Amino acid sequence: MQVGCGVYRHSVRGREYLYFWHYETQGRSRVQVKEYVGPARSPRSTAEAARRCEAYYQRAAGELERLRAISLATIRDSL
């Protein structure tokens, strides 16, 4: 399981832009996905990048809890 996300700046023709990256499952593998957020100097872009990170980690925490419950149930059922 590969979990992670973040934000980076990318310069295009002298202007800075924000991109949000995260891992997601495609087929049977985990891939890094990069999404354009907006101009780096924009407060709206910064807020959107933070919102995307928070949403990603909330989904990841939910998935981790689901996997934990399945694993513990499997262990209990095997005893």
N, C-alpha and C positions, 0 to 999 in steps of 0.2 A: 504494500500500500504506500503510495507516494502522495504526501500532502504538502501543500505549500502555495503561497501566492505572494504577490508584491507589486510594486509600482516602480517604473523606471522612466527616465527622461530620454527622449530621442531627439536629436537635432536634425532638422530638415531645412536646408537653405537659410541657415542662420536663426531659425526659430525653434524654440523648445516645445515639445509635446509630451504629454503623459500617456503612458501605456500601462495597462493592468495585465499581469500575467498570472496564470494559475494552471494547475494540473487537472486533467479530466480523463475519464476512461473513453477510449475510442476502440471499439472491437475488444481485443483481449490485452491491450496495452495502455499504459498511462502516457499521455503526451502533454507537453507544455503548450498552452494556448495563450496568445498575446492579443489583447483587444485595445483599440484606440479609445482614450477617455476624452482628451481635449487639450487645449493650450495649457502649458505648464504654469503660466502665471495667473490663470483663472481660478478664483476661489470656488467656482462651481465645479471645475475639474478636480480640484483637490478634495472637495466634499464627496464627489461621486467615487473617486478612487478609494477613499476611506470606507464608504458605504459598501462597495464591492468586496473589499477585504473582510469587513465584518460579516457580510452575508456568506462569504466563502467559508470562513472559520466556523460559523454557526452550523452550516450544512455538514462540514467535516466532523464537528463534535457530535451531531446527531447520528451520522453514519458510524462513527466510532462506538457510540453507545449501543447502537443496534448490533454491531458485530460482537461487542462484549457480551451482551445478553444472550446471543446465539451460542457463543463459545461456552459460557457458564452453564447454560441449559444442557448443552451436549455433554459436558463433564458430569453434571449431576445425574443425567439419565444413564450414563455408562457405569455408575457405581452400583 
